[in-house]
Amino acid sequence: MKTYVMIPTYNERENIENLTREILNLKIPDLHIVVVDDNSPDGTSEAVKKASKEHPEVELLLRITERGRGSAGIAGFKYALDHGADSVVEMDADFSHHPKYIPRLLEALQDADLVIGSRFTRGGEDVNRGIARRVITLLAGIYVRVLLGLQIKDVSSGYRCFKRKVLEAIELDSMISTGPSIVSEVFYRAHLKGFSIKEIPIKFEDRTRGQTKLNYKIFVKTLLMVLKFKRLNKKGLLFKLSPK
């Protein structure tokens, strides 16, 4: 089974070399890594090119004209599908999603269509984050679950593993998220298509190197986008729109 680990990046040079090395050290057969970089000014893409010279299974998708977590994720998914992926693991580059969980995600995929690395299922942990951020995450999670009808405890987890058929069915070309709301949009579309979703516990540790891209404006925009998903689905338009 061909697996792609898809990692969207922006200014992650401090982390990406170590991350790709640790993923490769897992020795998972037929595993490839695609780093989707939004032309980071810190030289992230150069670090990936250096790694790929030694390890051809490390691949770079460099985006020159587009930026945004959502569109980068979509581009990465499409790249993996175009290159024959049977399964795709999506993760962040900052080690908040530790590579050691990748084998567990793939194992759990035998019994589900989509597997989530979850902080909030039994055995999961959310560490090194302030109380305020934890409360905000909790309240936002309740908002998303209630509004979209999701039976998922960690609705903001970007550490996910997909069977190919899920990414083919959710109609990537019609997705409207360009930012972090991509996480909720993917969950919602998979839910509406009737795919089985499973959560496995992970220990989420806030980044220790580099800077977070999330801020108040992005957070509010993400919540408003969730409301938009719901409204579009009620009108029967969610799978018919294009972001352009």
Buried (B, 14 or more C-beta within 10 A) or exposed (E): EBBBBBBBBBBBBBBBBBBBBBBBEEEBEEBBBBBBBBEBEBBBBEBBBBBBEEBEBBBBBBBEEEBBBBBBBBBBBBBBBEEEBBBBBBBBBBBBBBBEBBEBBBEBBEEBBBBBBBBBBEEBEBEEBEEEEEEBBEEBBEBBBEBBEBEBBBBBBBBBBBBBEBBEBBBBEBBBBBBBBBBBBBBBBBBBBEBEBBBBBBBBBBBEEBEEBEEEEEBEBBBEBBEBBBEBBEEEEBBEEEEE
